[in-house]
Amino acid sequence: MKKICSLFAATLFSVALAAQNPIIQTLYTPDPAPYVHGDTVYLFVDHDEDDALYFKMKDWLLYSTTDMVNWTYRGTPLSTETFQWARQGDNAWAAQAVERNGKWYWYVCAEDTTMHLHGLGVAVADRPEGPYKDALGKPLVPGAWGFIDPSVFIDDDGQAYLFWGNNGLWYAKLNDDMISLGSEIMPVKGLEDPEAFGPLVMKMDYQLGKEKLKTGYEEGPWVTKRNGLYYLVYAAGGVPEHLAYSTSRSINGPWKYEGRIMDEAENSFTIHAGSIEFKGRNFMFYHNGTAVNGGGFRRSTAIEEFSYTADDKIPFIPFTREGVRTPVSRLNPYERVEAETMADSYGLKTDRRTGGNHHYVTSIHNGDWMRLRSVDFGKEGAKRLLASVMKVQDTGATIEFHAAGQILAVVPVCRAGELTVEIQQQLTGVHDLFILFRGGDGELFDFDWWQVE
């Protein structure tokens, strides 16, 4: 039972104003892989189950944003069931996706039922949310020791590459079809050289079954390019991991170690990077274990904004609770806003439907809430509010819309469908919007979308 009084709700709202990390509270979202496509950032993530006591990961999730603070759940487009060659169940590890020539290619890591080791597969779709299908019916890279964490990179000349590896680092060219290798599998040179990948530390070599001195590189490569310089960001230092990076003037190396850029993740012994430039600003994605009931096997995506130095270095990036302080753009409430779009929330869940299907917020109880940032009510303000709900179980429940310290509207949830109410307080300008759910014990209803007029 989740009960909360108005004073406590106000306290929660004031605390939420200062917090953005982790960016998603409805599900656990490790191993973030962001991708910029036009005016949208797509975030491809793994999914730690709520009851995980070890790596329990059955599927991959998709989110999107146009403002870097409000994230829309786009479904669960992939699971281990998509790949007949993969062991089914808790086996959906780190992945990354890109678009090329109108097709979306999602490179995943899962255990091969033939080799009984993790290998790399690829799924293809016409849209980022799918539907996806296994492009090959077999692994693109068959299972072998350390073959995890694929990272795909398309160079300026159009040549695509796939990097991957734990306790080892390999890469290969991809053919133009993006579903076949265009070269042999090559080890990245310099992995034992401190000048290339950092100081030597004693780490477990799982293939040898014993510890040995190795450079800091551990796993999770992420490859980008800027001003003719290749950047290879990776989890480093063994367990617990921190983030470090190396650079090169050639995709084939030699690589030069540049140093630590993030400390060990909070409440998580792993960390996994993904960096993008979006509308002239740079963002580093990573995961930690700070969400409610989070930990090393229940991890969540967080973001920090950063700026390259004058000599093109990535600076050390401290962790913050605020995350992205200034949105890239504003949210328009005069267009339909999907309920699964939010910057922060408490107690709520989203559905587990595949990517192309209709999505909604579920597991709504008394006192649960969500926040949307930088909502632009314009110069004249709204007069009416529309909200759509489904599966109503408590006909005495309400949805309260709060902004600027006042209640804008209260929607009585008397039935399923579209509900309309007059806005009580005229509001103009840009504000954070809080949506608070009230009702009796048990689940109240499912929330589909809302809009002001």
C-alpha positions, 0 to 999 in steps of 0.5 A: 500500500502506498499512501502519501499526504499532501504535505509529503507530496509537496516535499517530494516535489521539492526534492524532485526539482533538484534530481534527474539521475537516474533518468528513468525510474519505472524500469532498470536500464543498464548499459545505455547506448544513445543514438542521435537521429535527426532531432531525436535521441534514441536510447537503447538499453538492457533491462535488469529485472526487479527481483534480480540477485544476479544478472537477470536480463530477458529483453532490451528496451527503447526510449527517446527524447527531443529535449534530453530531460523528458524520456518516452518509453518506446517499448520492448522491441527485442528479447532473447526469444527474437534469436533462436540461436540464443539461450532463452531467459536471463541472457540479454546483455549489452547492445547498441543500435544504429540506422543506415540507409533507412534500416535499423541494426541492433547488435546484441550480446547473448549466450549461444546455445551451441558454443555455450558462450556469449556471442554477438547477434544482429536484428534489423527493422524499418523503424527504431521501435521495430518490429525487429527480426533476427537478420541471420538466424545465427550469431554474427560473431559466434560465442567465445571467451569475452565476446560481449558488449558490441559497439558499432561505429560508422566512419566518415568514409562510410566504413562500419566497424564492430568492436567488442570484448571483456578482458580482451578487445577485438574488432572487425569491419562490417560489410555495407549490408551491416549484417556480415563481417568484412574482415577477419576478427582482429585483436586491438593492439596494445592491450598489454601496453600501459601507454595504450590502455593505462596502468597495469593492475592484477585482474582475473583472466577468466579464460586462464582461470587465474589472475595476471597483470593487465592494463586497465581496459576491462569491457564495454568499448564505445567508439566515436570520432571528433576532429579526426581523432578516434575516441575509445571509452571503456570500463576500466580497472577491474571490479569495481569499474571506472571509466577511462579512454584512449585515442588514436589517429587511426581506427587501427591504432596505435592507441594512447591512454588519456586517463580516467574520466569517471569514478566507480559508479555509485552502488554498482560494481560495473559502469558502461559508457555511451557518449553523443553530441546533440544540438551542439552539446555533449553528453556522457551516459552511464549506469549506476545503482542509485534508483529505488531498490537499485544495486549492482544487478539492478542498474539505471541509466544516468547522464552528465553533460560535459565539454571537450577541452581546447585540445580535444580531451574529455575532462574528468566528469563528476557524478551529479544528482541533477544530471542535465540541468538545462533542457535542449528544448521545451515540451509542448503540452498542446500536443498529445503527450504520452503518459509514458513520457516523464523526467522523473517518477515514483512508484510507476511502471510501464508496460512490457509490450513490443516496440511497435505497440501502444504503450502506457503507464501501469501499476498506479497506486495512491501517492504515486507521481511523475514529473515533466520538465520545462513544459511550455504553457505559452502566453495565453495559457490553457483552458481545458485538460484532457486525459485518457485512462484504461483498465479503471479499478478505482472509480473514485480515483483522481489525477492531479496536475500541479505546476508553479505551486498550485493545482491546475486541474483535478481529473476524476477517474470515473470511467475508462476513456477520454476525460475532460476537465476545466483548468482551475488556475490559468498558467502561462510560461514554462514550468515543471509539471507534476502529475499526482495520483490519488485513490484507495488501496490497490491499483487504480487504473492505467494512464494512456495520455494527456493534453491541454487545450 
